[in-house]
Amino acid sequence: MPKSKVSKKKMFREASFLHDKYVNNNYLKNYHYAAGEVTRSSGVSKSHLEFMLWAYDMEFWTIDYAADKYGYNRANMANRIVYPLQQDGYIYKHFERLTPSQSLDDHLFREETKYNYRVRYALTQKARLFVQRFYQSL
């Protein structure tokens, strides 16, 4: 085992922090407390908060994409995350099923038509403000 370069005076401390030149700000240290406080005060579950944090930097997404990147299967992503958040007003349909155009070029060169188009979802302003409040609490 290599010799420690930490002074022997620190040997009996409960914890010792690294110098500021190695680690600047570690806001995630307060994640557990902040997430608990925000979920208690707002009624949003922790899994819904984490999904909103994941989706915060995205303009829109499909359920298939979110399930693939988030590690859920499609049905669980839709039923446990997206639809409850949509009912609570945190997610909305950015592009509806009937949005794609009916031009000939679109039908020839795109694999999604109005009959198999996947809906694109996005965070509402309410959700974006909620995530910002959470970041401030960190």
C-alpha positions as MATLAB code, in Angstrom:
seq = 'MPKSKVSKKKMFREASFLHDKYVNNNYLKNYHYAAGEVTRSSGVSKSHLEFMLWAYDMEFWTIDYAADKYGYNRANMANRIVYPLQQDGYIYKHFERLTPSQSLDDHLFREETKYNYRVRYALTQKARLFVQRFYQSL';
ca = [
       0.000    0.000    0.000;
       1.459    3.411   -0.936;
       2.311    5.905    1.743;
      -0.208    8.688    2.168;
       0.905   12.273    1.627;
      -1.740   13.512    4.068;
      -0.355   14.820    7.328;
      -0.714   12.612   10.395;
      -2.607   15.411   12.177;
      -5.643   14.658    9.992;
      -5.633   10.982   10.865;
      -8.444   11.160   13.436;
     -10.800   13.567   11.613;
     -14.213   12.424   10.437;
     -13.693   14.006    7.003;
     -11.147   16.049    5.114;
     -11.912   18.078    2.010;
      -9.694   18.433   -1.028;
      -8.056   21.772   -1.715;
     -10.056   24.241   -3.822;
      -7.568   24.024   -6.670;
      -8.635   20.393   -7.279;
     -12.401   20.773   -6.895;
     -14.141   24.131   -7.329;
     -17.871   23.834   -6.637;
     -19.640   20.566   -5.988;
     -23.298   21.551   -6.047;
     -24.400   17.934   -6.422;
     -23.289   17.289   -2.869;
     -26.634   18.789   -1.828;
     -28.641   16.789   -4.397;
     -30.273   14.386   -1.939;
     -31.441   17.157    0.405;
     -32.542   19.505   -2.403;
     -34.395   16.772   -4.309;
     -36.221   15.695   -1.152;
     -37.150   19.267   -0.288;
     -38.392   20.099   -3.800;
     -40.398   16.888   -4.167;
     -42.024   17.341   -0.748;
     -43.003   20.945   -1.404;
     -44.288   20.443   -4.963;
     -45.729   16.925   -4.966;
     -43.584   15.881   -7.948;
     -41.975   12.461   -7.491;
     -38.221   12.048   -7.562;
     -38.323    9.963  -10.751;
     -40.326   12.711  -12.488;
     -37.847   15.324  -11.276;
     -34.939   13.290  -12.626;
     -36.661   12.906  -15.995;
     -37.262   16.652  -16.208;
     -33.593   17.227  -15.399;
     -32.693   14.813  -18.209;
     -34.990   16.520  -20.712;
     -34.206   20.116  -19.688;
     -31.676   20.807  -22.448;
     -33.727   19.254  -25.241;
     -36.152   21.089  -27.514;
     -38.330   17.998  -28.058;
     -38.116   14.200  -28.071;
     -40.125   11.081  -28.877;
     -41.051    8.458  -26.314;
     -38.940    5.919  -28.218;
     -35.861    8.156  -28.024;
     -36.375    8.920  -24.337;
     -36.907    5.260  -23.466;
     -33.775    4.243  -25.357;
     -31.541    6.909  -23.803;
     -33.086    6.739  -20.335;
     -32.936    2.941  -20.109;
     -36.662    2.186  -19.819;
     -38.862    0.196  -22.135;
     -41.314    2.216  -24.196;
     -44.479    1.266  -22.297;
     -42.987    2.090  -18.889;
     -41.616    5.412  -20.140;
     -45.002    6.384  -21.524;
     -47.184    5.143  -18.643;
     -44.985    5.997  -15.667;
     -43.193    9.159  -16.758;
     -44.518   10.985  -19.833;
     -48.299   10.656  -19.441;
     -48.416   11.546  -15.715;
     -46.169   14.567  -16.342;
     -48.401   15.550  -19.254;
     -51.506   15.358  -17.046;
     -49.793   17.554  -14.434;
     -48.882   20.154  -17.055;
     -45.121   19.599  -17.159;
     -44.989   18.077  -20.673;
     -46.914   18.945  -23.827;
     -47.119   17.618  -27.381;
     -44.704   19.726  -29.418;
     -45.655   18.120  -32.745;
     -48.959   16.277  -32.958;
     -49.690   13.183  -34.996;
     -51.284   15.120  -37.887;
     -48.505   17.727  -38.165;
     -46.433   16.243  -41.057;
     -47.064   17.821  -44.434;
     -48.803   16.075  -47.284;
     -46.320   16.975  -50.050;
     -45.134   14.303  -52.460;
     -41.472   14.787  -51.488;
     -42.250   14.061  -47.864;
     -44.015   10.833  -48.756;
     -41.177    9.701  -51.008;
     -38.176   10.549  -48.831;
     -39.407   10.199  -45.248;
     -40.286    7.035  -43.480;
     -42.764    8.787  -41.183;
     -46.087    9.780  -42.685;
     -49.233   11.007  -40.971;
     -50.235    7.394  -40.324;
     -47.076    6.283  -38.507;
     -45.757    9.595  -37.171;
     -44.404    9.536  -33.626;
     -45.500   12.448  -31.464;
     -42.759   14.797  -30.266;
     -42.993   15.938  -26.636;
     -41.371   18.890  -24.882;
     -41.168   20.442  -21.419;
     -43.602   23.245  -20.671;
     -42.544   26.590  -19.246;
     -43.876   25.382  -15.888;
     -41.432   22.444  -15.994;
     -38.506   24.630  -17.079;
     -39.136   27.018  -14.180;
     -39.450   24.042  -11.830;
     -36.036   22.721  -12.946;
     -34.508   26.183  -12.575;
     -35.851   26.428   -9.012;
     -34.308   23.037   -8.297;
     -30.935   24.181   -9.662;
     -31.118   27.274   -7.464;
     -31.821   25.144   -4.423;
     -28.684   23.131   -5.140;
];
